[in-house]
Amino acid sequence: MLPAKHSCIIIGNTSLLIRCAKCLISSDWEIKWIGSSDPKVIAFCRQEDIPIITDSSSYKTELCSTEYDYLFSIVNDVILDLEMISSA
């Protein structure tokens, strides 16, 4: 039996987020979506066919309606409230 695939959501900006996402992809993680307003991250998501959410006011709704294992906040300037963090 194959081990279960880990899933995650990433919120943040900069090339550090992109490098981390590439590491996760190469380790066979499923990235449910990425939240970012960074043009380079948005381009990366389009290239990798990863859903992108650019409006930070939508993060809470999306976090609460998505099943995932881990939430990564990488160079993120958006404050995530307790409900958002505890939804993982």
Secondary structure by P-SEA (a helix, b strand, c coil): cccbbbbbbbbbbcaaaaaaaaaaaaacccccccccccaaaaaaaaaacccccccccaaaaaaaaccccccccccccccccccccccc
